[in-house]
Amino acid sequence: MSPRTKKTESKDDREKEEKPKKTARKAPVRKAKKVAEAVEVAAVMKAVQPVEKPEEKRDYIYAVGRRKSAVARVRLFTEGTGSFTVNKKSVEAYFSTFESQKIAREALEKIEAKGIYDVSAYVKGGGVAGQADAVRLGIARALVKFNEDFRKPMRASGFLTRDPRVKERKKPGLKRARRAPQFSKR
């Protein structure tokens, strides 16, 4: 072919030459087999999995405690054996230091109810000390919701007061909130 004949070919003719002819596919049969296999696997998996038992619904009192940037969501179960969990771990496993464990338990020890109530706390943010204080405040608030007679000893110990001290924001031109850069005479 000469260059002239190529130029005169229409666009439709070129598209027809480039596209190969479609052949008959056997996809519907393959797809049907895959679907059948998936149904069989699902039936086997249902038979193998144990039947989940619904969890017992227990009554609890909910309260939130905060300290610095730590937030503790506390559930105080009224009927319990004295278990104390923080983020699904025992309090000893979660708070490694004895001081933090003591701070978290202080509200229960104040009213001498250490083995009576179950406590489940979920804490996020902040550091270890802030989280322990947040748990203590949450437990104290939950105890007061449960029984108003607990308010007086909790208030006297300062467990119901939310400690408002938080880190101050950094200001422009300073190194920290108030720390100025070192002065240089020359």
Secondary structure, DSSP 8 states (H G I E B T S, - for coil): --HHHHHHS-HHHHHHHHS-------HHHHHHHHHHHHHHHHHHHHHHS----------EEEEEEEETTEEEEEEEESS----EEETTEEHHHH--SHHHHHHHHHHHHHTT-TTT-EEEEEEESS-HHHHHHHHHHHHHHHHHHH-GGGHHHHHHHT-SS----------TTSSSSS--------
